[in-house]
């Protein structure tokens, strides 16, 4: 084993400088990791905002679709009501046609006289 002639103060100073050097390396590594983490957080935050905007756009489209569906349903109900009225009118017209047909049959049984010349 080699004997060193360094004083305890010199040895303490070398140990301190070595420890300081290691601490600076560790601080640099931590700083690098924190910077990468910050960059990732910024990317994730941007992606989150994009996703939220897309979701809000989808929600708005769903609301618009719901409104269109409500309008179409209302129009369908109106058309259904009109169709019911048309069916009633057709039924009434058939009944009147039957009555007219019966009256015509009665009229056809009455003898007609030719006008006297």
N, CA, C and O atoms as a Tinker XYZ file with bonds, in Angstrom:
   468  protein
     1  N      0.833000   -1.156000    0.000000    73     2
     2  CA     0.000000    0.000000    0.000000    64     1     3
     3  C      0.888000    1.233000    0.000000    63     2     4     5
     4  O      1.838000    1.358000    0.774000    81     3
     5  N      0.535000    2.134000   -0.901000    73     3     6
     6  CA     1.361000    3.337000   -1.004000    64     5     7
     7  C      0.950000    4.326000    0.054000    63     6     8     9
     8  O     -0.230000    4.553000    0.322000    81     7
     9  N      1.936000    4.883000    0.623000    73     7    10
    10  CA     1.723000    5.836000    1.704000    64     9    11
    11  C      1.620000    7.225000    1.100000    63    10    12    13
    12  O      2.453000    7.611000    0.281000    81    11
    13  N      0.606000    7.978000    1.497000    73    11    14
    14  CA     0.461000    9.339000    1.008000    64    13    15
    15  C      0.922000   10.290000    2.081000    63    14    16    17
    16  O      0.740000   10.062000    3.277000    81    15
    17  N      1.517000   11.350000    1.620000    73    15    18
    18  CA     2.021000   12.355000    2.547000    64    17    19
    19  C      1.120000   13.570000    2.561000    63    18    20    21
    20  O      1.568000   14.679000    2.849000    81    19
    21  N     -0.148000   13.365000    2.251000    73    19    22
    22  CA    -1.087000   14.491000    2.209000    64    21    23
    23  C     -1.594000   14.765000    3.614000    63    22    24    25
    24  O     -1.823000   13.866000    4.423000    81    23
    25  N     -1.750000   16.008000    3.847000    73    23    26
    26  CA    -2.283000   16.380000    5.156000    64    25    27
    27  C     -3.772000   16.107000    5.190000    63    26    28    29
    28  O     -4.408000   16.048000    4.138000    81    27
    29  N     -4.339000   15.940000    6.358000    73    27    30
    30  CA    -5.783000   15.709000    6.470000    64    29    31
    31  C     -6.599000   16.832000    5.846000    63    30    32    33
    32  O     -7.686000   16.585000    5.324000    81    31
    33  N     -6.108000   18.026000    5.890000    73    31    34
    34  CA    -6.814000   19.167000    5.303000    64    33    35
    35  C     -6.857000   19.023000    3.786000    63    34    36    37
    36  O     -7.891000   19.288000    3.172000    81    35
    37  N     -5.746000   18.605000    3.171000    73    35    38
    38  CA    -5.698000   18.415000    1.723000    64    37    39
    39  C     -6.620000   17.259000    1.339000    63    38    40    41
    40  O     -7.350000   17.354000    0.353000    81    39
    41  N     -6.596000   16.184000    2.097000    73    39    42
    42  CA    -7.457000   15.038000    1.817000    64    41    43
    43  C     -8.926000   15.453000    1.950000    63    42    44    45
    44  O     -9.747000   15.092000    1.106000    81    43
    45  N     -9.253000   16.187000    2.970000    73    43    46
    46  CA   -10.618000   16.659000    3.178000    64    45    47
    47  C    -11.053000   17.550000    2.021000    63    46    48    49
    48  O    -12.193000   17.476000    1.562000    81    47
    49  N    -10.118000   18.408000    1.547000    73    47    50
    50  CA   -10.428000   19.299000    0.436000    64    49    51
    51  C    -10.691000   18.481000   -0.830000    63    50    52    53
    52  O    -11.626000   18.788000   -1.569000    81    51
    53  N     -9.882000   17.440000   -1.096000    73    51    54
    54  CA   -10.070000   16.594000   -2.274000    64    53    55
    55  C    -11.391000   15.843000   -2.190000    63    54    56    57
    56  O    -12.111000   15.730000   -3.182000    81    55
    57  N    -11.710000   15.329000   -1.003000    73    55    58
    58  CA   -12.992000   14.637000   -0.821000    64    57    59
    59  C    -14.142000   15.605000   -1.056000    63    58    60    61
    60  O    -15.119000   15.254000   -1.719000    81    59
    61  N    -14.040000   16.803000   -0.529000    73    59    62
    62  CA   -15.083000   17.815000   -0.713000    64    61    63
    63  C    -15.250000   18.155000   -2.184000    63    62    64    65
    64  O    -16.376000   18.224000   -2.677000    81    63
    65  N    -14.117000   18.373000   -2.911000    73    63    66
    66  CA   -14.184000   18.726000   -4.325000    64    65    67
    67  C    -14.797000   17.584000   -5.139000    63    66    68    69
    68  O    -15.580000   17.817000   -6.060000    81    67
    69  N    -14.430000   16.344000   -4.788000    73    67    70
    70  CA   -14.993000   15.186000   -5.482000    64    69    71
    71  C    -16.501000   15.079000   -5.223000    63    70    72    73
    72  O    -17.288000   14.823000   -6.134000    81    71
    73  N    -16.875000   15.281000   -3.971000    73    71    74
    74  CA   -18.296000   15.227000   -3.619000    64    73    75
    75  C    -19.064000   16.339000   -4.322000    63    74    76    77
    76  O    -20.185000   16.130000   -4.785000    81    75
    77  N    -18.451000   17.533000   -4.401000    73    75    78
    78  CA   -19.097000   18.668000   -5.088000    64    77    79
    79  C    -19.258000   18.350000   -6.569000    63    78    80    81
    80  O    -20.297000   18.641000   -7.161000    81    79
    81  N    -18.228000   17.750000   -7.167000    73    79    82
    82  CA   -18.290000   17.379000   -8.575000    64    81    83
    83  C    -19.422000   16.371000   -8.820000    63    82    84    85
    84  O    -20.178000   16.505000   -9.782000    81    83
    85  N    -19.533000   15.374000   -7.955000    73    83    86
    86  CA   -20.599000   14.378000   -8.077000    64    85    87
    87  C    -21.974000   15.018000   -7.879000    63    86    88    89
    88  O    -22.937000   14.660000   -8.558000    81    87
    89  N    -22.055000   15.957000   -6.955000    73    87    90
    90  CA   -23.330000   16.655000   -6.713000    64    89    91
    91  C    -23.721000   17.481000   -7.930000    63    90    92    93
    92  O    -24.898000   17.536000   -8.285000    81    91
    93  N    -22.754000   18.120000   -8.569000    73    91    94
    94  CA   -23.047000   18.937000   -9.760000    64    93    95
    95  C    -23.517000   18.046000  -10.908000    63    94    96    97
    96  O    -24.429000   18.410000  -11.651000    81    95
    97  N    -22.885000   16.871000  -11.049000    73    95    98
    98  CA   -23.320000   15.922000  -12.079000    64    97    99
    99  C    -24.755000   15.480000  -11.795000    63    98   100   101
   100  O    -25.579000   15.404000  -12.707000    81    99
   101  N    -25.049000   15.190000  -10.519000    73    99   102
   102  CA   -26.399000   14.767000  -10.139000    64   101   103
   103  C    -27.409000   15.881000  -10.404000    63   102   104   105
   104  O    -28.504000   15.619000  -10.901000    81   103
   105  N    -27.047000   17.129000  -10.072000    73   103   106
   106  CA   -27.950000   18.266000  -10.311000    64   105   107
   107  C    -28.203000   18.415000  -11.806000    63   106   108   109
   108  O    -29.336000   18.662000  -12.219000    81   107
   109  N    -27.170000   18.268000  -12.613000    73   107   110
   110  CA   -27.329000   18.368000  -14.067000    64   109   111
   111  C    -28.264000   17.275000  -14.579000    63   110   112   113
   112  O    -29.139000   17.535000  -15.405000    81   111
   113  N    -28.073000   16.050000  -14.084000    73   111   114
   114  CA   -28.944000   14.943000  -14.508000    64   113   115
   115  C    -30.387000   15.197000  -14.100000    63   114   116   117
   116  O    -31.305000   14.976000  -14.890000    81   115
   117  N    -30.591000   15.660000  -12.872000    73   115   118
   118  CA   -31.957000   15.961000  -12.410000    64   117   119
   119  C    -32.557000   17.082000  -13.241000    63   118   120   121
   120  O    -33.729000   17.017000  -13.612000    81   119
   121  N    -31.772000   18.109000  -13.540000    73   119   122
   122  CA   -32.248000   19.229000  -14.354000    64   121   123
   123  C    -32.669000   18.732000  -15.740000    63   122   124   125
   124  O    -33.709000   19.137000  -16.260000    81   123
   125  N    -31.849000   17.845000  -16.338000    73   123   126
   126  CA   -32.195000   17.287000  -17.648000    64   125   127
   127  C    -33.507000   16.507000  -17.588000    63   126   128   129
   128  O    -34.364000   16.646000  -18.461000    81   127
   129  N    -33.654000   15.686000  -16.548000    73   127   130
   130  CA   -34.885000   14.899000  -16.391000    64   129   131
   131  C    -36.087000   15.828000  -16.211000    63   130   132   133
   132  O    -37.140000   15.606000  -16.809000    81   131
   133  N    -35.930000   16.867000  -15.389000    73   131   134
   134  CA   -37.035000   17.813000  -15.179000    64   133   135
   135  C    -37.402000   18.535000  -16.471000    63   134   136   137
   136  O    -38.584000   18.751000  -16.736000    81   135
   137  N    -36.410000   18.915000  -17.280000    73   135   138
   138  CA   -36.681000   19.593000  -18.552000    64   137   139
   139  C    -37.450000   18.653000  -19.486000    63   138   140   141
   140  O    -38.424000   19.061000  -20.119000    81   139
   141  N    -37.003000   17.384000  -19.570000    73   139   142
   142  CA   -37.710000   16.418000  -20.419000    64   141   143
   143  C    -39.140000   16.217000  -19.922000    63   142   144   145
   144  O    -40.076000   16.123000  -20.717000    81   143
   145  N    -39.297000   16.152000  -18.604000    73   143   146
   146  CA   -40.627000   15.996000  -18.014000    64   145   147
   147  C    -41.498000   17.197000  -18.354000    63   146   148   149
   148  O    -42.675000   17.043000  -18.682000    81   147
   149  N    -40.921000   18.397000  -18.276000    73   147   150
   150  CA   -41.667000   19.620000  -18.602000    64   149   151
   151  C    -42.085000   19.599000  -20.064000    63   150   152   153
   152  O    -43.220000   19.938000  -20.397000    81   151
   153  N    -41.153000   19.196000  -20.945000    73   151   154
   154  CA   -41.479000   19.118000  -22.370000    64   153   155
   155  C    -42.601000   18.115000  -22.615000    63   154   156   157
   156  O    -43.527000   18.380000  -23.382000    81   155
   157  N    -42.509000   16.958000  -21.954000    73   155   158
   158  CA   -43.568000   15.956000  -22.099000    64   157   159
   159  C    -44.897000   16.494000  -21.579000    63   158   160   161
   160  O    -45.942000   16.284000  -22.196000    81   159
   161  N    -44.854000   17.183000  -20.451000    73   159   162
   162  CA   -46.088000   17.754000  -19.898000    64   161   163
   163  C    -46.712000   18.741000  -20.868000    63   162   164   165
   164  O    -47.933000   18.779000  -21.022000    81   163
   165  N    -45.871000   19.547000  -21.529000    73   163   166
   166  CA   -46.405000   20.505000  -22.500000    64   165   167
   167  C    -47.050000   19.774000  -23.676000    63   166   168   169
   168  O    -48.113000   20.172000  -24.152000    81   167
   169  N    -46.402000   18.701000  -24.143000    73   167   170
   170  CA   -46.977000   17.912000  -25.244000    64   169   171
   171  C    -48.296000   17.295000  -24.795000    63   170   172   173
   172  O    -49.292000   17.368000  -25.514000    81   171
   173  N    -48.309000   16.692000  -23.620000    73   171   174
   174  CA   -49.535000   16.059000  -23.117000    64   173   175
   175  C    -50.642000   17.082000  -22.913000    63   174   176   177
   176  O    -51.809000   16.811000  -23.196000    81   175
   177  N    -50.268000   18.261000  -22.419000    73   175   178
   178  CA   -51.274000   19.303000  -22.202000    64   177   179
   179  C    -51.865000   19.729000  -23.544000    63   178   180   181
   180  O    -53.076000   19.924000  -23.657000    81   179
   181  N    -51.017000   19.872000  -24.556000    73   179   182
   182  CA   -51.502000   20.232000  -25.896000    64   181   183
   183  C    -52.439000   19.145000  -26.431000    63   182   184   185
   184  O    -53.501000   19.445000  -26.977000    81   183
   185  N    -52.037000   17.887000  -26.268000    73   183   186
   186  CA   -52.879000   16.786000  -26.735000    64   185   187
   187  C    -54.193000   16.740000  -25.972000    63   186   188   189
   188  O    -55.241000   16.446000  -26.549000    81   187
   189  N    -54.140000   17.027000  -24.688000    73   187   190
   190  CA   -55.365000   17.065000  -23.888000    64   189   191
   191  C    -56.302000   18.162000  -24.389000    63   190   192   193
   192  O    -57.507000   17.942000  -24.510000    81   191
   193  N    -55.749000   19.347000  -24.681000    73   191   194
   194  CA   -56.585000   20.440000  -25.206000    64   193   195
   195  C    -57.190000   20.064000  -26.556000    63   194   196   197
   196  O    -58.353000   20.360000  -26.827000    81   195
   197  N    -56.397000   19.413000  -27.392000    73   195   198
   198  CA   -56.927000   18.983000  -28.697000    64   197   199
   199  C    -58.056000   17.978000  -28.505000    63   198   200   201
   200  O    -59.086000   18.052000  -29.174000    81   199
   201  N    -57.852000   17.040000  -27.586000    73   199   202
   202  CA   -58.895000   16.044000  -27.329000    64   201   203
   203  C    -60.159000   16.705000  -26.772000    63   202   204   205
   204  O    -61.274000   16.346000  -27.149000    81   203
   205  N    -59.972000   17.667000  -25.875000    73   203   206
   206  CA   -61.128000   18.364000  -25.297000    64   205   207
   207  C    -61.866000   19.153000  -26.374000    63   206   208   209
   208  O    -63.097000   19.170000  -26.399000    81   207
   209  N    -61.117000   19.808000  -27.265000    73   207   210
   210  CA   -61.764000   20.553000  -28.349000    64   209   211
   211  C    -62.533000   19.613000  -29.265000    63   210   212   213
   212  O    -63.645000   19.919000  -29.696000    81   211
   213  N    -61.930000   18.468000  -29.557000    73   211   214
   214  CA   -62.620000   17.487000  -30.398000    64   213   215
   215  C    -63.887000   16.989000  -29.705000    63   214   216   217
   216  O    -64.934000   16.836000  -30.334000    81   215
   217  N    -63.775000   16.741000  -28.408000    73   215   218
   218  CA   -64.935000   16.280000  -27.642000    64   217   219
   219  C    -66.025000   17.348000  -27.628000    63   218   220   221
   220  O    -67.203000   17.045000  -27.814000    81   219
   221  N    -65.623000   18.603000  -27.405000    73   219   222
   222  CA   -66.611000   19.683000  -27.403000    64   221   223
   223  C    -67.278000   19.796000  -28.768000    63   222   224   225
   224  O    -68.483000   20.033000  -28.860000    81   223
   225  N    -66.484000   19.626000  -29.836000    73   223   226
   226  CA   -67.057000   19.653000  -31.184000    64   225   227
   227  C    -68.046000   18.515000  -31.371000    63   226   228   229
   228  O    -69.108000   18.700000  -31.965000    81   227
   229  N    -67.696000   17.332000  -30.863000    73   227   230
   230  CA   -68.593000   16.185000  -30.974000    64   229   231
   231  C    -69.875000   16.417000  -30.187000    63   230   232   233
   232  O    -70.968000   16.092000  -30.651000    81   231
   233  N    -69.732000   16.981000  -28.995000    73   231   234
   234  CA   -70.918000   17.270000  -28.173000    64   233   235
   235  C    -71.825000   18.253000  -28.903000    63   234   236   237
   236  O    -73.044000   18.087000  -28.904000    81   235
   237  N    -71.239000   19.276000  -29.523000    73   235   238
   238  CA   -72.034000   20.257000  -30.258000    64   237   239
   239  C    -72.737000   19.591000  -31.440000    63   238   240   241
   240  O    -73.900000   19.882000  -31.720000    81   239
   241  N    -72.028000   18.693000  -32.133000    73   239   242
   242  CA   -72.648000   17.983000  -33.259000    64   241   243
   243  C    -73.790000   17.101000  -32.765000    63   242   244   245
   244  O    -74.823000   16.997000  -33.427000    81   243
   245  N    -73.616000   16.469000  -31.615000    73   243   246
   246  CA   -74.683000   15.633000  -31.056000    64   245   247
   247  C    -75.892000   16.494000  -30.712000    63   246   248   249
   248  O    -77.031000   16.110000  -30.980000    81   247
   249  N    -75.643000   17.663000  -30.117000    73   247   250
   250  CA   -76.758000   18.568000  -29.790000    64   249   251
   251  C    -77.491000   19.005000  -31.054000    63   250   252   253
   252  O    -78.721000   19.050000  -31.090000    81   251
   253  N    -76.715000   19.328000  -32.093000    73   251   254
   254  CA   -77.345000   19.722000  -33.359000    64   253   255
   255  C    -78.161000   18.567000  -33.932000    63   254   256   257
   256  O    -79.272000   18.767000  -34.422000    81   255
   257  N    -77.608000   17.366000  -33.869000    73   255   258
   258  CA   -78.324000   16.194000  -34.371000    64   257   259
   259  C    -79.604000   15.966000  -33.572000    63   258   260   261
   260  O    -80.644000   15.643000  -34.146000    81   259
   261  N    -79.533000   16.133000  -32.251000    73   259   262
   262  CA   -80.735000   15.970000  -31.425000    64   261   263
   263  C    -81.802000   16.976000  -31.823000    63   262   264   265
   264  O    -82.985000   16.643000  -31.889000    81   263
   265  N    -81.376000   18.223000  -32.092000    73   263   266
   266  CA   -82.335000   19.253000  -32.493000    64   265   267
   267  C    -82.966000   18.902000  -33.843000    63   266   268   269
   268  O    -84.172000   19.066000  -34.032000    81   267
   269  N    -82.157000   18.427000  -34.763000    73   267   270
   270  CA   -82.674000   18.021000  -36.075000    64   269   271
   271  C    -83.659000   16.871000  -35.911000    63   270   272   273
   272  O    -84.709000   16.849000  -36.553000    81   271
   273  N    -83.316000   15.915000  -35.047000    73   271   274
   274  CA   -84.210000   14.772000  -34.809000    64   273   275
   275  C    -85.533000   15.241000  -34.217000    63   274   276   277
   276  O    -86.595000   14.764000  -34.614000    81   275
   277  N    -85.474000   16.187000  -33.256000    73   275   278
   278  CA   -86.715000   16.724000  -32.677000    64   277   279
   279  C    -87.571000   17.391000  -33.760000    63   278   280   281
   280  O    -88.786000   17.200000  -33.813000    81   279
   281  N    -86.912000   18.180000  -34.626000    73   279   282
   282  CA   -87.646000   18.850000  -35.701000    64   281   283
   283  C    -88.276000   17.831000  -36.651000    63   282   284   285
   284  O    -89.434000   17.966000  -37.047000    81   283
   285  N    -87.491000   16.804000  -37.012000    73   283   286
   286  CA   -88.021000   15.777000  -37.913000    64   285   287
   287  C    -89.171000   15.017000  -37.269000    63   286   288   289
   288  O    -90.159000   14.693000  -37.929000    81   287
   289  N    -89.038000   14.737000  -35.983000    73   287   290
   290  CA   -90.114000   14.033000  -35.275000    64   289   291
   291  C    -91.389000   14.873000  -35.283000    63   290   292   293
   292  O    -92.485000   14.351000  -35.491000    81   291
   293  N    -91.236000   16.186000  -35.054000    73   291   294
   294  CA   -92.390000   17.077000  -35.058000    64   293   295
   295  C    -93.043000   17.091000  -36.449000    63   294   296   297
   296  O    -94.265000   17.029000  -36.578000    81   295
   297  N    -92.202000   17.173000  -37.478000    73   295   298
   298  CA   -92.735000   17.179000  -38.844000    64   297   299
   299  C    -93.407000   15.842000  -39.165000    63   298   300   301
   300  O    -94.439000   15.810000  -39.836000    81   299
   301  N    -92.829000   14.751000  -38.692000    73   299   302
   302  CA   -93.428000   13.436000  -38.912000    64   301   303
   303  C    -94.786000   13.349000  -38.229000    63   302   304   305
   304  O    -95.735000   12.811000  -38.800000    81   303
   305  N    -94.885000   13.876000  -37.009000    73   303   306
   306  CA   -96.168000   13.877000  -36.305000    64   305   307
   307  C    -97.198000   14.710000  -37.061000    63   306   308   309
   308  O    -98.366000   14.334000  -37.160000    81   307
   309  N    -96.742000   15.859000  -37.599000    73   307   310
   310  CA   -97.657000   16.699000  -38.378000    64   309   311
   311  C    -98.129000   15.966000  -39.631000    63   310   312   313
   312  O    -99.310000   16.007000  -39.973000    81   311
   313  N    -97.200000   15.295000  -40.313000    73   311   314
   314  CA   -97.564000   14.545000  -41.514000    64   313   315
   315  C    -98.493000   13.389000  -41.171000    63   314   316   317
   316  O    -99.413000   13.078000  -41.927000    81   315
   317  N    -98.250000   12.757000  -40.036000    73   315   318
   318  CA   -99.117000   11.664000  -39.593000    64   317   319
   319  C   -100.530000   12.179000  -39.358000    63   318   320   321
   320  O   -101.505000   11.526000  -39.728000    81   319
   321  N   -100.636000   13.344000  -38.747000    73   319   322
   322  CA  -101.955000   13.943000  -38.498000    64   321   323
   323  C   -102.642000   14.268000  -39.826000    63   322   324   325
   324  O   -103.839000   14.032000  -39.991000    81   323
   325  N   -101.869000   14.810000  -40.768000    73   323   326
   326  CA  -102.441000   15.111000  -42.087000    64   325   327
   327  C   -102.902000   13.830000  -42.776000    63   326   328   329
   328  O   -103.950000   13.799000  -43.420000    81   327
   329  N   -102.105000   12.777000  -42.631000    73   327   330
   330  CA  -102.478000   11.496000  -43.240000    64   329   331
   331  C   -103.775000   10.965000  -42.633000    63   330   332   333
   332  O   -104.638000   10.456000  -43.349000    81   331
   333  N   -103.909000   11.086000  -41.309000    73   331   334
   334  CA  -105.163000   10.652000  -40.664000    64   333   335
   335  C   -106.342000   11.441000  -41.221000    63   334   336   337
   336  O   -107.404000   10.875000  -41.479000    81   335
   337  N   -106.158000   12.756000  -41.408000    73   335   338
   338  CA  -107.234000   13.584000  -41.966000    64   337   339
   339  C   -107.558000   13.150000  -43.393000    63   338   340   341
   340  O   -108.724000   13.102000  -43.785000    81   339
   341  N   -106.523000   12.835000  -44.164000    73   339   342
   342  CA  -106.756000   12.363000  -45.537000    64   341   343
   343  C   -107.522000   11.048000  -45.521000    63   342   344   345
   344  O   -108.429000   10.851000  -46.330000    81   343
   345  N   -107.171000   10.152000  -44.616000    73   343   346
   346  CA  -107.876000    8.874000  -44.515000    64   345   347
   347  C   -109.347000    9.106000  -44.183000    63   346   348   349
   348  O   -110.230000    8.456000  -44.744000    81   347
   349  N   -109.603000   10.047000  -43.259000    73   347   350
   350  CA  -111.002000   10.372000  -42.928000    64   349   351
   351  C   -111.718000   10.927000  -44.151000    63   350   352   353
   352  O   -112.861000   10.563000  -44.426000    81   351
   353  N   -111.047000   11.804000  -44.880000    73   351   354
   354  CA  -111.660000   12.393000  -46.077000    64   353   355
   355  C   -111.943000   11.327000  -47.127000    63   354   356   357
   356  O   -112.990000   11.353000  -47.774000    81   355
   357  N   -111.012000   10.388000  -47.300000    73   355   358
   358  CA  -111.216000    9.305000  -48.260000    64   357   359
   359  C   -112.404000    8.445000  -47.823000    63   358   360   361
   360  O   -113.245000    8.071000  -48.640000    81   359
   361  N   -112.463000    8.135000  -46.522000    73   359   362
   362  CA  -113.583000    7.334000  -46.007000    64   361   363
   363  C   -114.905000    8.061000  -46.263000    63   362   364   365
   364  O   -115.870000    7.461000  -46.738000    81   363
   365  N   -114.940000    9.380000  -45.938000    73   363   366
   366  CA  -116.169000   10.161000  -46.162000    64   365   367
   367  C   -116.531000   10.207000  -47.648000    63   366   368   369
   368  O   -117.705000   10.136000  -48.011000    81   367
   369  N   -115.520000   10.325000  -48.494000    73   367   370
   370  CA  -115.786000   10.364000  -49.933000    64   369   371
   371  C   -116.347000    9.031000  -50.404000    63   370   372   373
   372  O   -117.247000    9.006000  -51.243000    81   371
   373  N   -115.825000    7.909000  -49.874000    73   371   374
   374  CA  -116.354000    6.587000  -50.229000    64   373   375
   375  C   -117.813000    6.458000  -49.807000    63   374   376   377
   376  O   -118.640000    5.939000  -50.556000    81   375
   377  N   -118.120000    6.929000  -48.611000    73   375   378
   378  CA  -119.505000    6.863000  -48.116000    64   377   379
   379  C   -120.428000    7.691000  -49.004000    63   378   380   381
   380  O   -121.532000    7.261000  -49.340000    81   379
   381  N   -119.966000    8.881000  -49.381000    73   379   382
   382  CA  -120.793000    9.726000  -50.256000    64   381   383
   383  C   -120.960000    9.071000  -51.615000    63   382   384   385
   384  O   -122.021000    9.150000  -52.234000    81   383
   385  N   -119.897000    8.423000  -52.071000    73   383   386
   386  CA  -119.971000    7.732000  -53.358000    64   385   387
   387  C   -120.960000    6.570000  -53.289000    63   386   388   389
   388  O   -121.702000    6.327000  -54.240000    81   387
   389  N   -120.971000    5.851000  -52.164000    73   387   390
   390  CA  -121.933000    4.759000  -51.990000    64   389   391
   391  C   -123.358000    5.310000  -52.009000    63   390   392   393
   392  O   -124.244000    4.771000  -52.672000    81   391
   393  N   -123.555000    6.417000  -51.249000    73   391   394
   394  CA  -124.890000    7.030000  -51.223000    64   393   395
   395  C   -125.301000    7.487000  -52.624000    63   394   396   397
   396  O   -126.438000    7.279000  -53.049000    81   395
   397  N   -124.371000    8.103000  -53.324000    73   395   398
   398  CA  -124.679000    8.577000  -54.672000    64   397   399
   399  C   -124.985000    7.399000  -55.588000    63   398   400   401
   400  O   -125.866000    7.491000  -56.443000    81   399
   401  N   -124.272000    6.307000  -55.418000    73   399   402
   402  CA  -124.502000    5.120000  -56.237000    64   401   403
   403  C   -125.896000    4.550000  -55.964000    63   402   404   405
   404  O   -126.609000    4.162000  -56.889000    81   403
   405  N   -126.275000    4.502000  -54.680000    73   403   406
   406  CA  -127.617000    4.008000  -54.328000    64   405   407
   407  C   -128.692000    4.898000  -54.939000    63   406   408   409
   408  O   -129.679000    4.402000  -55.483000    81   407
   409  N   -128.501000    6.214000  -54.849000    73   407   410
   410  CA  -129.484000    7.150000  -55.407000    64   409   411
   411  C   -129.569000    6.997000  -56.912000    63   410   412   413
   412  O   -130.647000    7.077000  -57.501000    81   411
   413  N   -128.415000    6.776000  -57.527000    73   411   414
   414  CA  -128.404000    6.598000  -58.982000    64   413   415
   415  C   -129.153000    5.328000  -59.370000    63   414   416   417
   416  O   -129.885000    5.316000  -60.360000    81   415
   417  N   -128.973000    4.256000  -58.595000    73   415   418
   418  CA  -129.686000    3.002000  -58.879000    64   417   419
   419  C   -131.192000    3.207000  -58.761000    63   418   420   421
   420  O   -131.968000    2.700000  -59.571000    81   419
   421  N   -131.596000    3.970000  -57.723000    73   419   422
   422  CA  -133.027000    4.258000  -57.554000    64   421   423
   423  C   -133.523000    5.059000  -58.740000    63   422   424   425
   424  O   -134.599000    4.784000  -59.269000    81   423
   425  N   -132.759000    6.036000  -59.157000    73   423   426
   426  CA  -133.180000    6.877000  -60.283000    64   425   427
   427  C   -133.272000    6.066000  -61.573000    63   426   428   429
   428  O   -134.113000    6.338000  -62.429000    81   427
   429  N   -132.397000    5.068000  -61.702000    73   427   430
   430  CA  -132.401000    4.253000  -62.927000    64   429   431
   431  C   -133.630000    3.341000  -62.983000    63   430   432   433
   432  O   -134.021000    2.899000  -64.064000    81   431
   433  N   -134.236000    3.059000  -61.840000    73   431   434
   434  CA  -135.431000    2.208000  -61.836000    64   433   435
   435  C   -136.676000    2.992000  -62.209000    63   434   436   437
   436  O   -137.687000    2.385000  -62.562000    81   435
   437  N   -136.643000    4.283000  -62.147000    73   435   438
   438  CA  -137.797000    5.102000  -62.531000    64   437   439
   439  C   -137.852000    5.160000  -64.066000    63   438   440   441
   440  O   -136.873000    5.508000  -64.726000    81   439
   441  N   -139.021000    4.810000  -64.609000    73   439   442
   442  CA  -139.120000    4.855000  -66.071000    64   441   443
   443  C   -139.050000    6.289000  -66.570000    63   442   444   445
   444  O   -139.614000    7.209000  -65.977000    81   443
   445  N   -138.372000    6.441000  -67.626000    73   443   446
   446  CA  -138.274000    7.781000  -68.215000    64   445   447
   447  C   -139.195000    7.823000  -69.431000    63   446   448   449
   448  O   -139.346000    6.850000  -70.171000    81   447
   449  N   -139.771000    8.937000  -69.592000    73   447   450
   450  CA  -140.692000    9.123000  -70.733000    64   449   451
   451  C   -140.017000   10.021000  -71.734000    63   450   452   453
   452  O   -139.352000   11.007000  -71.413000    81   451
   453  N   -140.228000    9.623000  -72.959000    73   451   454
   454  CA  -139.670000   10.463000  -74.018000    64   453   455
   455  C   -140.587000   11.664000  -74.155000    63   454   456   457
   456  O   -141.807000   11.563000  -74.028000    81   455
   457  N   -139.983000   12.768000  -74.411000    73   455   458
   458  CA  -140.837000   13.950000  -74.563000    64   457   459
   459  C   -141.773000   13.810000  -75.789000    63   458   460   461
   460  O   -141.400000   13.249000  -76.820000    81   459
   461  N   -142.924000   14.311000  -75.640000    73   459   462
   462  CA  -143.913000   14.199000  -76.718000    64   461   463
   463  C   -143.496000   15.110000  -77.852000    63   462   464   465
   464  O   -143.079000   16.253000  -77.660000    81   463
   465  N   -143.626000   14.560000  -79.019000    73   463   466
   466  CA  -143.235000   15.322000  -80.175000    64   465   467
   467  C   -144.398000   16.025000  -80.791000    63   466   468
   468  O   -144.237000   16.723000  -81.792000    81   467
